[in-house]
Amino acid sequence: MKTIPIPVDVTKLQISVAKAPRPRLVSKETGEIKRNKDGKEMYEVTLLVEDELGRMELVKVSTTPEPPIAAGDEVTPVGMIGYVWEISQNGQPRWGISYQAQGFIPVRAAQ
């Protein structure tokens, strides 16, 4: 399956940091940190995303470098894209969407 980046329109969403940034691991056993194609360490941020109808979802977003944000901060992701992925596990297909952002702007700084 070819992965095609899908831009995410965040203009009508309210987004807050649910869990502070942490290194994204390749392996929990070894503690090896995942790196992007440029060799920079990847970080994972868990966001609480709320739409106009009040529906909420937790979303994990990868980024580099480590963003200067903390749990509870309201943020606006910059350059957020989604990638559809699919794998077969024990003969059963699994799929999902992974998200990446170029960075995050705290809402208080944008006002």
C-alpha positions in Angstrom: 0.0 0.0 0.0 1.4 3.4 -1.0 1.3 6.0 1.7 0.1 9.3 0.6 0.2 12.3 3.1 -3.2 13.7 3.9 -3.2 17.3 5.1 -5.3 17.8 8.3 -7.3 21.0 8.6 -7.1 22.0 12.3 -8.8 25.3 12.0 -12.2 24.1 13.4 -10.7 21.9 16.1 -9.8 22.7 19.7 -6.6 20.8 20.6 -4.9 20.4 23.9 -1.9 18.4 25.1 -3.1 15.3 27.0 0.4 13.9 27.6 3.7 15.7 27.4 6.2 15.0 24.6 8.3 11.9 25.0 10.8 10.1 22.8 9.2 7.8 20.3 10.7 4.3 20.7 11.7 1.8 18.0 11.8 -0.9 20.7 10.6 -0.8 24.3 13.0 -3.6 25.2 16.2 -1.7 24.1 14.9 1.8 24.6 16.2 2.8 21.1 14.7 6.1 20.0 13.2 6.3 16.6 14.9 8.8 14.1 13.5 10.5 11.0 15.1 10.2 7.6 17.5 13.1 8.6 18.7 11.2 11.7 16.8 13.5 14.2 15.1 12.0 17.2 11.3 11.7 16.9 9.0 12.6 19.7 5.4 11.6 20.4 2.7 13.9 21.8 -0.7 12.7 22.8 -3.4 15.3 22.0 -7.0 15.6 23.0 -8.8 16.8 19.9 -12.4 18.2 20.0 -14.5 19.0 17.0 -17.3 21.6 16.6 -19.9 19.0 17.8 -18.1 18.3 21.0 -16.8 14.9 19.9 -13.4 14.1 21.4 -10.6 11.8 20.5 -7.1 11.1 21.7 -4.5 11.3 18.9 -0.8 10.6 19.0 1.3 12.9 16.8 5.0 12.4 15.9 7.2 15.4 15.6 10.8 16.6 15.7 12.5 18.3 17.5 11.0 18.0 21.0 8.3 20.7 21.2 8.3 23.1 24.2 4.8 22.2 25.3 3.3 20.5 28.4 0.2 18.6 29.4 -2.8 20.9 29.6 -1.5 23.4 27.0 -3.9 24.4 24.2 -2.0 24.1 20.9 -2.3 24.5 17.2 -0.4 21.9 15.2 1.7 23.2 12.3 1.8 21.2 9.1 -0.2 18.3 10.5 -0.6 15.4 8.1 -2.0 11.9 8.4 -0.8 8.7 6.8 -3.1 5.6 6.4 -1.2 2.4 7.3 -2.1 -1.3 7.0 -0.5 -4.5 8.2 -1.4 -8.1 8.5 -1.1 -9.6 12.0 -1.7 -13.3 12.4 -3.5 -13.3 9.1 -5.8 -10.5 10.2 -5.6 -7.1 8.5 -5.2 -4.1 10.7 -5.1 -0.4 9.6 -5.1 3.0 11.1 -3.9 6.6 10.6 -0.6 7.9 11.9 -0.1 11.6 12.3 2.9 13.9 12.1 3.3 17.6 12.6 6.2 20.0 11.9 5.6 21.7 15.3 3.1 23.2 17.7 2.1 26.7 18.5 0.7 27.4 22.0 -2.7 29.0 21.6 -1.8 31.7 24.2 1.1 32.8 21.9 -1.1 32.9 18.9 -3.6 35.4 20.5 
